[in-house]
Amino acid sequence: MKSIFWVLGGIGLGVVAAVLFSRTETGKEFFESVDAKARQLKDAVAEGYNERIEELRNGN
């Protein structure tokens, strides 16, 4: 039970720190960079998935 408390406390402190950091100019730039990279990854995965679906539909 004690370890659950520490894990939840750590998550809570991490969220608070992230929110406070995101309010700074450096934090905004950092999170915009992370967001852009995540979008690029999502787009690449979706493109690869769609290409593979087309390959399977065409029998290749």
SULUR-V178505 format. One record per residue. N is the residue number from 1. SS is DSSP state (hx for helix, st for strand, lp for the rest). Layout:
# SULUR-V178505
n: <N:N>
ss: <SS:SS>
This chain:
# SULUR-V178505
n: <1:2:3:4:5:6:7:8:9:10:11:12:13:14:15:16:17:18:19:20:21:22:23:24:25:26:27:28:29:30:31:32:33:34:35:36:37:38:39:40:41:42:43:44:45:46:47:48:49:50:51:52:53:54:55:56:57:58:59:60>
ss: <lp:hx:hx:hx:hx:hx:hx:hx:hx:hx:hx:hx:hx:hx:hx:hx:hx:hx:hx:hx:hx:hx:lp:lp:hx:hx:hx:hx:hx:hx:hx:hx:hx:hx:hx:hx:hx:hx:hx:hx:hx:hx:hx:hx:hx:hx:hx:hx:hx:hx:hx:hx:hx:hx:hx:hx:hx:lp:lp:lp>
